Amino acid sequence: MKSIKNYVYTERAHFMCPNMHFGIMAKIESNYDEGQLKQSIDTLQKAHPFLQSLIAEETDTGRFYYQIQDYLNIPVMVKEEAALWQQDYEEISVRGWNVMNECLLKVVVYPKENEFQILFIAHHLLCDGRGLLQLAEEFAEHYANGVIPQFAPERLIQCLNDLPSNSDLPLISKLIIGDANRRWKKEGQQVMYEEYSTFERAYIQKHKMKREIFTICNQEFS
């Protein structure tokens, strides 16, 4: 394990959002080859430090950081029925996602004879939907055309000054969060990540999610 610590400025609530994942499905119109798929996944991982990282918390300061791991693999699951991708997405979501020991990206592959579909599922601490689209495009370009994704050094939000302009919380929200943080600090309360993980799994089991599918084509998509 490498000792590099990339600290991130975040509220605990942001770190512990339940079921905050992004998914994207891509169709690769090339023959499916297991070895070639693994090579493309490995190449993508090497280009992005967060794909090689877990989230950790310092015991003495409570600060969160991304820590690069030498031997962290992106899990790849092979399934037969692409039509059941929503069910596969649901199963991964309901199981919970322990970012302290699981890669921030998970992949499901649906092989066919002359093509395959691939589902990328990312934890929101890895990227947003736009960032996930870029990862899927880089994978496709490497698999189909051999294009090596460029190494992309990550830029973390490590302090308030790193936030984009006009992204500050409204005054009332800031007051509420500040008051809650002061109360918890005074009361000596701190939710450990293991406690949160237990709560997340129980909450998702009791509160079923509803998803809607929209098809956007051609000019509207552009």
Order of alpha helices (4+ residues) and beta strands (2+ residues): beta-alpha-beta-alpha-beta-beta-beta-alpha-beta-beta-alpha-alpha-alpha-alpha
